[in-house]
Amino acid sequence: MKNLLENIGSKIRLTDTIQKVIEEHFIAEEFPKNHVLIKEGQYVQKLFFLEEGMVRSFHYAEDKEVNSWFYTP
């Protein structure tokens, strides 16, 4: 949570009230390597903030995975 608050705070001024709201509404989660966050056709129900590791965005073309983007903190 500290990294999220620092990241947001580097872009805008965070009042104590806003910081408290963020802390109440964001939940830290960990996912194992190769975990699929969002599957094709699925509607996104969460907002993700990456603190460590890497996320790969890809699509399928001719039955092969084609990388579109890599995300790192």
mmCIF file of the N, C-alpha and C atoms, coordinates in Angstrom:
data_MODEL
# 
_entry.id   MODEL 
# 
loop_
_atom_site.group_PDB 
_atom_site.id 
_atom_site.type_symbol 
_atom_site.label_atom_id 
_atom_site.label_alt_id 
_atom_site.label_comp_id 
_atom_site.label_asym_id 
_atom_site.label_entity_id 
_atom_site.label_seq_id 
_atom_site.pdbx_PDB_ins_code 
_atom_site.Cartn_x 
_atom_site.Cartn_y 
_atom_site.Cartn_z 
_atom_site.occupancy 
_atom_site.B_iso_or_equiv 
_atom_site.pdbx_formal_charge 
_atom_site.auth_seq_id 
_atom_site.auth_comp_id 
_atom_site.auth_asym_id 
_atom_site.auth_atom_id 
_atom_site.pdbx_PDB_model_num 
ATOM 1   N N  . MET A 1 1  ? 0.828   -1.193  0.000   1.00 0.00 ? 1  MET A N  1 
ATOM 2   C CA . MET A 1 1  ? 0.000   0.000   0.000   1.00 0.00 ? 1  MET A CA 1 
ATOM 3   C C  . MET A 1 1  ? 0.871   1.255   0.000   1.00 0.00 ? 1  MET A C  1 
ATOM 4   N N  . LYS A 1 2  ? 2.009   1.177   0.676   1.00 0.00 ? 2  LYS A N  1 
ATOM 5   C CA . LYS A 1 2  ? 2.902   2.331   0.759   1.00 0.00 ? 2  LYS A CA 1 
ATOM 6   C C  . LYS A 1 2  ? 3.337   2.786   -0.634  1.00 0.00 ? 2  LYS A C  1 
ATOM 7   N N  . ASN A 1 3  ? 3.693   1.846   -1.514  1.00 0.00 ? 3  ASN A N  1 
ATOM 8   C CA . ASN A 1 3  ? 4.127   2.193   -2.869  1.00 0.00 ? 3  ASN A CA 1 
ATOM 9   C C  . ASN A 1 3  ? 3.017   2.867   -3.655  1.00 0.00 ? 3  ASN A C  1 
ATOM 10  N N  . LEU A 1 4  ? 1.795   2.399   -3.497  1.00 0.00 ? 4  LEU A N  1 
ATOM 11  C CA . LEU A 1 4  ? 0.657   2.998   -4.194  1.00 0.00 ? 4  LEU A CA 1 
ATOM 12  C C  . LEU A 1 4  ? 0.474   4.441   -3.745  1.00 0.00 ? 4  LEU A C  1 
ATOM 13  N N  . LEU A 1 5  ? 0.487   4.676   -2.451  1.00 0.00 ? 5  LEU A N  1 
ATOM 14  C CA . LEU A 1 5  ? 0.309   6.023   -1.919  1.00 0.00 ? 5  LEU A CA 1 
ATOM 15  C C  . LEU A 1 5  ? 1.453   6.941   -2.345  1.00 0.00 ? 5  LEU A C  1 
ATOM 16  N N  . GLU A 1 6  ? 2.669   6.422   -2.349  1.00 0.00 ? 6  GLU A N  1 
ATOM 17  C CA . GLU A 1 6  ? 3.812   7.225   -2.783  1.00 0.00 ? 6  GLU A CA 1 
ATOM 18  C C  . GLU A 1 6  ? 3.695   7.572   -4.261  1.00 0.00 ? 6  GLU A C  1 
ATOM 19  N N  . ASN A 1 7  ? 3.253   6.624   -5.060  1.00 0.00 ? 7  ASN A N  1 
ATOM 20  C CA . ASN A 1 7  ? 3.106   6.858   -6.493  1.00 0.00 ? 7  ASN A CA 1 
ATOM 21  C C  . ASN A 1 7  ? 2.052   7.927   -6.767  1.00 0.00 ? 7  ASN A C  1 
ATOM 22  N N  . ILE A 1 8  ? 0.905   7.792   -6.148  1.00 0.00 ? 8  ILE A N  1 
ATOM 23  C CA . ILE A 1 8  ? -0.159  8.792   -6.329  1.00 0.00 ? 8  ILE A CA 1 
ATOM 24  C C  . ILE A 1 8  ? 0.304   10.140  -5.772  1.00 0.00 ? 8  ILE A C  1 
ATOM 25  N N  . GLY A 1 9  ? 0.947   10.121  -4.597  1.00 0.00 ? 9  GLY A N  1 
ATOM 26  C CA . GLY A 1 9  ? 1.418   11.338  -3.960  1.00 0.00 ? 9  GLY A CA 1 
ATOM 27  C C  . GLY A 1 9  ? 2.486   12.070  -4.755  1.00 0.00 ? 9  GLY A C  1 
ATOM 28  N N  . SER A 1 10 ? 3.191   11.367  -5.637  1.00 0.00 ? 10 SER A N  1 
ATOM 29  C CA . SER A 1 10 ? 4.194   12.026  -6.470  1.00 0.00 ? 10 SER A CA 1 
ATOM 30  C C  . SER A 1 10 ? 3.551   12.811  -7.609  1.00 0.00 ? 10 SER A C  1 
ATOM 31  N N  . LYS A 1 11 ? 2.261   12.572  -7.842  1.00 0.00 ? 11 LYS A N  1 
ATOM 32  C CA . LYS A 1 11 ? 1.556   13.234  -8.940  1.00 0.00 ? 11 LYS A CA 1 
ATOM 33  C C  . LYS A 1 11 ? 0.556   14.289  -8.458  1.00 0.00 ? 11 LYS A C  1 
ATOM 34  N N  . ILE A 1 12 ? -0.043  14.043  -7.304  1.00 0.00 ? 12 ILE A N  1 
ATOM 35  C CA . ILE A 1 12 ? -0.997  14.994  -6.729  1.00 0.00 ? 12 ILE A CA 1 
ATOM 36  C C  . ILE A 1 12 ? -0.781  15.071  -5.219  1.00 0.00 ? 12 ILE A C  1 
ATOM 37  N N  . ARG A 1 13 ? -1.292  16.123  -4.614  1.00 0.00 ? 13 ARG A N  1 
ATOM 38  C CA . ARG A 1 13 ? -1.193  16.260  -3.162  1.00 0.00 ? 13 ARG A CA 1 
ATOM 39  C C  . ARG A 1 13 ? -2.263  15.391  -2.515  1.00 0.00 ? 13 ARG A C  1 
ATOM 40  N N  . LEU A 1 14 ? -1.850  14.513  -1.624  1.00 0.00 ? 14 LEU A N  1 
ATOM 41  C CA . LEU A 1 14 ? -2.777  13.633  -0.924  1.00 0.00 ? 14 LEU A CA 1 
ATOM 42  C C  . LEU A 1 14 ? -3.082  14.189  0.466   1.00 0.00 ? 14 LEU A C  1 
ATOM 43  N N  . THR A 1 15 ? -4.333  14.517  0.686   1.00 0.00 ? 15 THR A N  1 
ATOM 44  C CA . THR A 1 15 ? -4.731  14.922  2.036   1.00 0.00 ? 15 THR A CA 1 
ATOM 45  C C  . THR A 1 15 ? -4.865  13.659  2.882   1.00 0.00 ? 15 THR A C  1 
ATOM 46  N N  . ASP A 1 16 ? -4.930  13.822  4.180   1.00 0.00 ? 16 ASP A N  1 
ATOM 47  C CA . ASP A 1 16 ? -5.116  12.671  5.068   1.00 0.00 ? 16 ASP A CA 1 
ATOM 48  C C  . ASP A 1 16 ? -6.429  11.954  4.753   1.00 0.00 ? 16 ASP A C  1 
ATOM 49  N N  . THR A 1 17 ? -7.459  12.730  4.400   1.00 0.00 ? 17 THR A N  1 
ATOM 50  C CA . THR A 1 17 ? -8.767  12.150  4.085   1.00 0.00 ? 17 THR A CA 1 
ATOM 51  C C  . THR A 1 17 ? -8.694  11.278  2.834   1.00 0.00 ? 17 THR A C  1 
ATOM 52  N N  . ILE A 1 18 ? -8.049  11.797  1.787   1.00 0.00 ? 18 ILE A N  1 
ATOM 53  C CA . ILE A 1 18 ? -7.925  11.027  0.540   1.00 0.00 ? 18 ILE A CA 1 
ATOM 54  C C  . ILE A 1 18 ? -7.080  9.782   0.780   1.00 0.00 ? 18 ILE A C  1 
ATOM 55  N N  . GLN A 1 19 ? -6.009  9.918   1.523   1.00 0.00 ? 19 GLN A N  1 
ATOM 56  C CA . GLN A 1 19 ? -5.159  8.768   1.821   1.00 0.00 ? 19 GLN A CA 1 
ATOM 57  C C  . GLN A 1 19 ? -5.957  7.689   2.556   1.00 0.00 ? 19 GLN A C  1 
ATOM 58  N N  . LYS A 1 20 ? -6.774  8.099   3.494   1.00 0.00 ? 20 LYS A N  1 
ATOM 59  C CA . LYS A 1 20 ? -7.591  7.143   4.251   1.00 0.00 ? 20 LYS A CA 1 
ATOM 60  C C  . LYS A 1 20 ? -8.587  6.435   3.329   1.00 0.00 ? 20 LYS A C  1 
ATOM 61  N N  . VAL A 1 21 ? -9.212  7.175   2.414   1.00 0.00 ? 21 VAL A N  1 
ATOM 62  C CA . VAL A 1 21 ? -10.160 6.577   1.470   1.00 0.00 ? 21 VAL A CA 1 
ATOM 63  C C  . VAL A 1 21 ? -9.456  5.536   0.597   1.00 0.00 ? 21 VAL A C  1 
ATOM 64  N N  . ILE A 1 22 ? -8.267  5.875   0.110   1.00 0.00 ? 22 ILE A N  1 
ATOM 65  C CA . ILE A 1 22 ? -7.504  4.922   -0.712  1.00 0.00 ? 22 ILE A CA 1 
ATOM 66  C C  . ILE A 1 22 ? -7.198  3.668   0.092   1.00 0.00 ? 22 ILE A C  1 
ATOM 67  N N  . GLU A 1 23 ? -6.734  3.831   1.309   1.00 0.00 ? 23 GLU A N  1 
ATOM 68  C CA . GLU A 1 23 ? -6.401  2.687   2.157   1.00 0.00 ? 23 GLU A CA 1 
ATOM 69  C C  . GLU A 1 23 ? -7.619  1.808   2.439   1.00 0.00 ? 23 GLU A C  1 
ATOM 70  N N  . GLU A 1 24 ? -8.798  2.420   2.517   1.00 0.00 ? 24 GLU A N  1 
ATOM 71  C CA . GLU A 1 24 ? -10.020 1.655   2.788   1.00 0.00 ? 24 GLU A CA 1 
ATOM 72  C C  . GLU A 1 24 ? -10.534 0.907   1.561   1.00 0.00 ? 24 GLU A C  1 
ATOM 73  N N  . HIS A 1 25 ? -10.221 1.387   0.366   1.00 0.00 ? 25 HIS A N  1 
ATOM 74  C CA . HIS A 1 25 ? -10.806 0.808   -0.844  1.00 0.00 ? 25 HIS A CA 1 
ATOM 75  C C  . HIS A 1 25 ? -9.859  -0.068  -1.666  1.00 0.00 ? 25 HIS A C  1 
ATOM 76  N N  . PHE A 1 26 ? -8.577  0.006   -1.390  1.00 0.00 ? 26 PHE A N  1 
ATOM 77  C CA . PHE A 1 26 ? -7.623  -0.820  -2.118  1.00 0.00 ? 26 PHE A CA 1 
ATOM 78  C C  . PHE A 1 26 ? -7.172  -1.977  -1.238  1.00 0.00 ? 26 PHE A C  1 
ATOM 79  N N  . ILE A 1 27 ? -7.095  -3.146  -1.822  1.00 0.00 ? 27 ILE A N  1 
ATOM 80  C CA . ILE A 1 27 ? -6.691  -4.353  -1.103  1.00 0.00 ? 27 ILE A CA 1 
ATOM 81  C C  . ILE A 1 27 ? -5.458  -4.920  -1.797  1.00 0.00 ? 27 ILE A C  1 
ATOM 82  N N  . ALA A 1 28 ? -4.409  -5.144  -1.026  1.00 0.00 ? 28 ALA A N  1 
ATOM 83  C CA . ALA A 1 28 ? -3.195  -5.737  -1.588  1.00 0.00 ? 28 ALA A CA 1 
ATOM 84  C C  . ALA A 1 28 ? -3.424  -7.226  -1.839  1.00 0.00 ? 28 ALA A C  1 
ATOM 85  N N  . GLU A 1 29 ? -3.055  -7.668  -3.025  1.00 0.00 ? 29 GLU A N  1 
ATOM 86  C CA . GLU A 1 29 ? -3.160  -9.078  -3.393  1.00 0.00 ? 29 GLU A CA 1 
ATOM 87  C C  . GLU A 1 29 ? -1.853  -9.518  -4.023  1.00 0.00 ? 29 GLU A C  1 
ATOM 88  N N  . GLU A 1 30 ? -1.523  -10.775 -3.838  1.00 0.00 ? 30 GLU A N  1 
ATOM 89  C CA . GLU A 1 30 ? -0.352  -11.354 -4.493  1.00 0.00 ? 30 GLU A CA 1 
ATOM 90  C C  . GLU A 1 30 ? -0.822  -12.473 -5.395  1.00 0.00 ? 30 GLU A C  1 
ATOM 91  N N  . PHE A 1 31 ? -0.158  -12.589 -6.541  1.00 0.00 ? 31 PHE A N  1 
ATOM 92  C CA . PHE A 1 31 ? -0.512  -13.626 -7.504  1.00 0.00 ? 31 PHE A CA 1 
ATOM 93  C C  . PHE A 1 31 ? 0.737   -14.435 -7.846  1.00 0.00 ? 31 PHE A C  1 
ATOM 94  N N  . PRO A 1 32 ? 0.585   -15.734 -8.033  1.00 0.00 ? 32 PRO A N  1 
ATOM 95  C CA . PRO A 1 32 ? 1.743   -16.550 -8.389  1.00 0.00 ? 32 PRO A CA 1 
ATOM 96  C C  . PRO A 1 32 ? 2.175   -16.295 -9.832  1.00 0.00 ? 32 PRO A C  1 
ATOM 97  N N  . LYS A 1 33 ? 3.405   -16.635 -10.116 1.00 0.00 ? 33 LYS A N  1 
ATOM 98  C CA . LYS A 1 33 ? 3.938   -16.510 -11.470 1.00 0.00 ? 33 LYS A CA 1 
ATOM 99  C C  . LYS A 1 33 ? 3.025   -17.256 -12.442 1.00 0.00 ? 33 LYS A C  1 
ATOM 100 N N  . ASN A 1 34 ? 2.811   -16.679 -13.610 1.00 0.00 ? 34 ASN A N  1 
ATOM 101 C CA . ASN A 1 34 ? 1.984   -17.236 -14.692 1.00 0.00 ? 34 ASN A CA 1 
ATOM 102 C C  . ASN A 1 34 ? 0.483   -17.181 -14.413 1.00 0.00 ? 34 ASN A C  1 
ATOM 103 N N  . HIS A 1 35 ? 0.079   -16.476 -13.383 1.00 0.00 ? 35 HIS A N  1 
ATOM 104 C CA . HIS A 1 35 ? -1.343  -16.305 -13.100 1.00 0.00 ? 35 HIS A CA 1 
ATOM 105 C C  . HIS A 1 35 ? -1.954  -15.384 -14.155 1.00 0.00 ? 35 HIS A C  1 
ATOM 106 N N  . VAL A 1 36 ? -3.113  -15.735 -14.675 1.00 0.00 ? 36 VAL A N  1 
ATOM 107 C CA . VAL A 1 36 ? -3.798  -14.903 -15.659 1.00 0.00 ? 36 VAL A CA 1 
ATOM 108 C C  . VAL A 1 36 ? -4.718  -13.938 -14.914 1.00 0.00 ? 36 VAL A C  1 
ATOM 109 N N  . LEU A 1 37 ? -4.447  -12.638 -15.045 1.00 0.00 ? 37 LEU A N  1 
ATOM 110 C CA . LEU A 1 37 ? -5.251  -11.629 -14.350 1.00 0.00 ? 37 LEU A CA 1 
ATOM 111 C C  . LEU A 1 37 ? -6.598  -11.420 -15.029 1.00 0.00 ? 37 LEU A C  1 
ATOM 112 N N  . ILE A 1 38 ? -6.579  -11.311 -16.352 1.00 0.00 ? 38 ILE A N  1 
ATOM 113 C CA . ILE A 1 38 ? -7.801  -11.051 -17.117 1.00 0.00 ? 38 ILE A CA 1 
ATOM 114 C C  . ILE A 1 38 ? -7.814  -11.973 -18.324 1.00 0.00 ? 38 ILE A C  1 
ATOM 115 N N  . LYS A 1 39 ? -8.879  -12.725 -18.462 1.00 0.00 ? 39 LYS A N  1 
ATOM 116 C CA . LYS A 1 39 ? -9.006  -13.648 -19.593 1.00 0.00 ? 39 LYS A CA 1 
ATOM 117 C C  . LYS A 1 39 ? -9.746  -12.971 -20.750 1.00 0.00 ? 39 LYS A C  1 
ATOM 118 N N  . GLU A 1 40 ? -9.500  -13.470 -21.930 1.00 0.00 ? 40 GLU A N  1 
ATOM 119 C CA . GLU A 1 40 ? -10.156 -12.942 -23.122 1.00 0.00 ? 40 GLU A CA 1 
ATOM 120 C C  . GLU A 1 40 ? -11.673 -12.957 -22.953 1.00 0.00 ? 40 GLU A C  1 
ATOM 121 N N  . GLY A 1 41 ? -12.303 -11.823 -23.264 1.00 0.00 ? 41 GLY A N  1 
ATOM 122 C CA . GLY A 1 41 ? -13.750 -11.716 -23.162 1.00 0.00 ? 41 GLY A CA 1 
ATOM 123 C C  . GLY A 1 41 ? -14.259 -11.367 -21.770 1.00 0.00 ? 41 GLY A C  1 
ATOM 124 N N  . GLN A 1 42 ? -13.385 -11.338 -20.794 1.00 0.00 ? 42 GLN A N  1 
ATOM 125 C CA . GLN A 1 42 ? -13.780 -11.065 -19.416 1.00 0.00 ? 42 GLN A CA 1 
ATOM 126 C C  . GLN A 1 42 ? -13.839 -9.551  -19.183 1.00 0.00 ? 42 GLN A C  1 
ATOM 127 N N  . TYR A 1 43 ? -14.827 -9.096  -18.433 1.00 0.00 ? 43 TYR A N  1 
ATOM 128 C CA . TYR A 1 43 ? -14.916 -7.699  -18.049 1.00 0.00 ? 43 TYR A CA 1 
ATOM 129 C C  . TYR A 1 43 ? -14.062 -7.467  -16.811 1.00 0.00 ? 43 TYR A C  1 
ATOM 130 N N  . VAL A 1 44 ? -13.308 -6.404  -16.819 1.00 0.00 ? 44 VAL A N  1 
ATOM 131 C CA . VAL A 1 44 ? -12.417 -6.093  -15.706 1.00 0.00 ? 44 VAL A CA 1 
ATOM 132 C C  . VAL A 1 44 ? -13.235 -5.554  -14.540 1.00 0.00 ? 44 VAL A C  1 
ATOM 133 N N  . GLN A 1 45 ? -13.035 -6.137  -13.365 1.00 0.00 ? 45 GLN A N  1 
ATOM 134 C CA . GLN A 1 45 ? -13.759 -5.724  -12.167 1.00 0.00 ? 45 GLN A CA 1 
ATOM 135 C C  . GLN A 1 45 ? -12.844 -5.068  -11.143 1.00 0.00 ? 45 GLN A C  1 
ATOM 136 N N  . LYS A 1 46 ? -11.549 -4.967  -11.474 1.00 0.00 ? 46 LYS A N  1 
ATOM 137 C CA . LYS A 1 46 ? -10.576 -4.447  -10.519 1.00 0.00 ? 46 LYS A CA 1 
ATOM 138 C C  . LYS A 1 46 ? -9.637  -3.470  -11.206 1.00 0.00 ? 46 LYS A C  1 
ATOM 139 N N  . LEU A 1 47 ? -8.971  -2.682  -10.389 1.00 0.00 ? 47 LEU A N  1 
ATOM 140 C CA . LEU A 1 47 ? -7.894  -1.818  -10.831 1.00 0.00 ? 47 LEU A CA 1 
ATOM 141 C C  . LEU A 1 47 ? -6.619  -2.402  -10.244 1.00 0.00 ? 47 LEU A C  1 
ATOM 142 N N  . PHE A 1 48 ? -5.608  -2.596  -11.068 1.00 0.00 ? 48 PHE A N  1 
ATOM 143 C CA . PHE A 1 48 ? -4.371  -3.220  -10.609 1.00 0.00 ? 48 PHE A CA 1 
ATOM 144 C C  . PHE A 1 48 ? -3.257  -2.183  -10.507 1.00 0.00 ? 48 PHE A C  1 
ATOM 145 N N  . PHE A 1 49 ? -2.461  -2.288  -9.455  1.00 0.00 ? 49 PHE A N  1 
ATOM 146 C CA . PHE A 1 49 ? -1.266  -1.474  -9.276  1.00 0.00 ? 49 PHE A CA 1 
ATOM 147 C C  . PHE A 1 49 ? -0.132  -2.445  -8.999  1.00 0.00 ? 49 PHE A C  1 
ATOM 148 N N  . LEU A 1 50 ? 0.847   -2.463  -9.858  1.00 0.00 ? 50 LEU A N  1 
ATOM 149 C CA . LEU A 1 50 ? 1.944   -3.419  -9.767  1.00 0.00 ? 50 LEU A CA 1 
ATOM 150 C C  . LEU A 1 50 ? 3.056   -2.864  -8.885  1.00 0.00 ? 50 LEU A C  1 
ATOM 151 N N  . GLU A 1 51 ? 3.379   -3.575  -7.811  1.00 0.00 ? 51 GLU A N  1 
ATOM 152 C CA . GLU A 1 51 ? 4.451   -3.147  -6.917  1.00 0.00 ? 51 GLU A CA 1 
ATOM 153 C C  . GLU A 1 51 ? 5.766   -3.851  -7.215  1.00 0.00 ? 51 GLU A C  1 
ATOM 154 N N  . GLU A 1 52 ? 5.693   -5.090  -7.674  1.00 0.00 ? 52 GLU A N  1 
ATOM 155 C CA . GLU A 1 52 ? 6.910   -5.812  -8.049  1.00 0.00 ? 52 GLU A CA 1 
ATOM 156 C C  . GLU A 1 52 ? 6.551   -6.895  -9.053  1.00 0.00 ? 52 GLU A C  1 
ATOM 157 N N  . GLY A 1 53 ? 7.569   -7.339  -9.759  1.00 0.00 ? 53 GLY A N  1 
ATOM 158 C CA . GLY A 1 53 ? 7.342   -8.369  -10.771 1.00 0.00 ? 53 GLY A CA 1 
ATOM 159 C C  . GLY A 1 53 ? 7.084   -7.754  -12.136 1.00 0.00 ? 53 GLY A C  1 
ATOM 160 N N  . MET A 1 54 ? 6.397   -8.516  -12.985 1.00 0.00 ? 54 MET A N  1 
ATOM 161 C CA . MET A 1 54 ? 6.119   -8.075  -14.340 1.00 0.00 ? 54 MET A CA 1 
ATOM 162 C C  . MET A 1 54 ? 4.790   -8.661  -14.800 1.00 0.00 ? 54 MET A C  1 
ATOM 163 N N  . VAL A 1 55 ? 4.077   -7.903  -15.608 1.00 0.00 ? 55 VAL A N  1 
ATOM 164 C CA . VAL A 1 55 ? 2.831   -8.376  -16.201 1.00 0.00 ? 55 VAL A CA 1 
ATOM 165 C C  . VAL A 1 55 ? 2.989   -8.292  -17.709 1.00 0.00 ? 55 VAL A C  1 
ATOM 166 N N  . ARG A 1 56 ? 2.546   -9.334  -18.383 1.00 0.00 ? 56 ARG A N  1 
ATOM 167 C CA . ARG A 1 56 ? 2.631   -9.391  -19.841 1.00 0.00 ? 56 ARG A CA 1 
ATOM 168 C C  . ARG A 1 56 ? 1.238   -9.339  -20.429 1.00 0.00 ? 56 ARG A C  1 
ATOM 169 N N  . SER A 1 57 ? 1.063   -8.481  -21.400 1.00 0.00 ? 57 SER A N  1 
ATOM 170 C CA . SER A 1 57 ? -0.199  -8.404  -22.134 1.00 0.00 ? 57 SER A CA 1 
ATOM 171 C C  . SER A 1 57 ? 0.016   -9.093  -23.480 1.00 0.00 ? 57 SER A C  1 
ATOM 172 N N  . PHE A 1 58 ? -0.925  -9.960  -23.869 1.00 0.00 ? 58 PHE A N  1 
ATOM 173 C CA . PHE A 1 58 ? -0.765  -10.668 -25.135 1.00 0.00 ? 58 PHE A CA 1 
ATOM 174 C C  . PHE A 1 58 ? -2.126  -10.969 -25.742 1.00 0.00 ? 58 PHE A C  1 
ATOM 175 N N  . HIS A 1 59 ? -2.108  -11.337 -27.003 1.00 0.00 ? 59 HIS A N  1 
ATOM 176 C CA . HIS A 1 59 ? -3.308  -11.805 -27.694 1.00 0.00 ? 59 HIS A CA 1 
ATOM 177 C C  . HIS A 1 59 ? -2.923  -13.011 -28.533 1.00 0.00 ? 59 HIS A C  1 
ATOM 178 N N  . TYR A 1 60 ? -3.921  -13.700 -29.044 1.00 0.00 ? 60 TYR A N  1 
ATOM 179 C CA . TYR A 1 60 ? -3.664  -14.880 -29.866 1.00 0.00 ? 60 TYR A CA 1 
ATOM 180 C C  . TYR A 1 60 ? -3.797  -14.530 -31.341 1.00 0.00 ? 60 TYR A C  1 
ATOM 181 N N  . ALA A 1 61 ? -2.844  -14.995 -32.122 1.00 0.00 ? 61 ALA A N  1 
ATOM 182 C CA . ALA A 1 61 ? -2.897  -14.859 -33.579 1.00 0.00 ? 61 ALA A CA 1 
ATOM 183 C C  . ALA A 1 61 ? -2.444  -16.191 -34.159 1.00 0.00 ? 61 ALA A C  1 
ATOM 184 N N  . GLU A 1 62 ? -3.313  -16.798 -34.918 1.00 0.00 ? 62 GLU A N  1 
ATOM 185 C CA . GLU A 1 62 ? -3.017  -18.112 -35.518 1.00 0.00 ? 62 GLU A CA 1 
ATOM 186 C C  . GLU A 1 62 ? -2.567  -19.114 -34.451 1.00 0.00 ? 62 GLU A C  1 
ATOM 187 N N  . ASP A 1 63 ? -3.308  -19.157 -33.345 1.00 0.00 ? 63 ASP A N  1 
ATOM 188 C CA . ASP A 1 63 ? -3.064  -20.084 -32.240 1.00 0.00 ? 63 ASP A CA 1 
ATOM 189 C C  . ASP A 1 63 ? -1.723  -19.881 -31.532 1.00 0.00 ? 63 ASP A C  1 
ATOM 190 N N  . LYS A 1 64 ? -1.120  -18.711 -31.702 1.00 0.00 ? 64 LYS A N  1 
ATOM 191 C CA . LYS A 1 64 ? 0.132   -18.403 -31.008 1.00 0.00 ? 64 LYS A CA 1 
ATOM 192 C C  . LYS A 1 64 ? -0.068  -17.156 -30.159 1.00 0.00 ? 64 LYS A C  1 
ATOM 193 N N  . GLU A 1 65 ? 0.612   -17.129 -29.012 1.00 0.00 ? 65 GLU A N  1 
ATOM 194 C CA . GLU A 1 65 ? 0.573   -15.944 -28.162 1.00 0.00 ? 65 GLU A CA 1 
ATOM 195 C C  . GLU A 1 65 ? 1.489   -14.879 -28.756 1.00 0.00 ? 65 GLU A C  1 
ATOM 196 N N  . VAL A 1 66 ? 0.944   -13.678 -28.930 1.00 0.00 ? 66 VAL A N  1 
ATOM 197 C CA . VAL A 1 66 ? 1.714   -12.551 -29.449 1.00 0.00 ? 66 VAL A CA 1 
ATOM 198 C C  . VAL A 1 66 ? 1.751   -11.478 -28.355 1.00 0.00 ? 66 VAL A C  1 
ATOM 199 N N  . ASN A 1 67 ? 2.968   -11.164 -27.900 1.00 0.00 ? 67 ASN A N  1 
ATOM 200 C CA . ASN A 1 67 ? 3.117   -10.160 -26.835 1.00 0.00 ? 67 ASN A CA 1 
ATOM 201 C C  . ASN A 1 67 ? 2.746   -8.781  -27.349 1.00 0.00 ? 67 ASN A C  1 
ATOM 202 N N  . SER A 1 68 ? 1.943   -8.067  -26.555 1.00 0.00 ? 68 SER A N  1 
ATOM 203 C CA . SER A 1 68 ? 1.561   -6.704  -26.910 1.00 0.00 ? 68 SER A CA 1 
ATOM 204 C C  . SER A 1 68 ? 2.296   -5.692  -26.048 1.00 0.00 ? 68 SER A C  1 
ATOM 205 N N  . TRP A 1 69 ? 2.537   -6.049  -24.772 1.00 0.00 ? 69 TRP A N  1 
ATOM 206 C CA . TRP A 1 69 ? 3.120   -5.089  -23.851 1.00 0.00 ? 69 TRP A CA 1 
ATOM 207 C C  . TRP A 1 69 ? 3.654   -5.808  -22.621 1.00 0.00 ? 69 TRP A C  1 
ATOM 208 N N  . PHE A 1 70 ? 4.679   -5.228  -22.016 1.00 0.00 ? 70 PHE A N  1 
ATOM 209 C CA . PHE A 1 70 ? 5.184   -5.710  -20.737 1.00 0.00 ? 70 PHE A CA 1 
ATOM 210 C C  . PHE A 1 70 ? 5.079   -4.570  -19.746 1.00 0.00 ? 70 PHE A C  1 
ATOM 211 N N  . TYR A 1 71 ? 4.561   -4.850  -18.557 1.00 0.00 ? 71 TYR A N  1 
ATOM 212 C CA . TYR A 1 71 ? 4.395   -3.840  -17.517 1.00 0.00 ? 71 TYR A CA 1 
ATOM 213 C C  . TYR A 1 71 ? 5.314   -4.175  -16.355 1.00 0.00 ? 71 TYR A C  1 
ATOM 214 N N  . THR A 1 72 ? 6.029   -3.166  -15.859 1.00 0.00 ? 72 THR A N  1 
ATOM 215 C CA . THR A 1 72 ? 6.878   -3.332  -14.684 1.00 0.00 ? 72 THR A CA 1 
ATOM 216 C C  . THR A 1 72 ? 6.631   -2.129  -13.761 1.00 0.00 ? 72 THR A C  1 
ATOM 217 N N  . PRO A 1 73 ? 6.940   -2.292  -12.486 1.00 0.00 ? 73 PRO A N  1 
ATOM 218 C CA . PRO A 1 73 ? 6.726   -1.153  -11.578 1.00 0.00 ? 73 PRO A CA 1 
ATOM 219 C C  . PRO A 1 73 ? 7.655   0.015   -11.893 1.00 0.00 ? 73 PRO A C  1 
# 
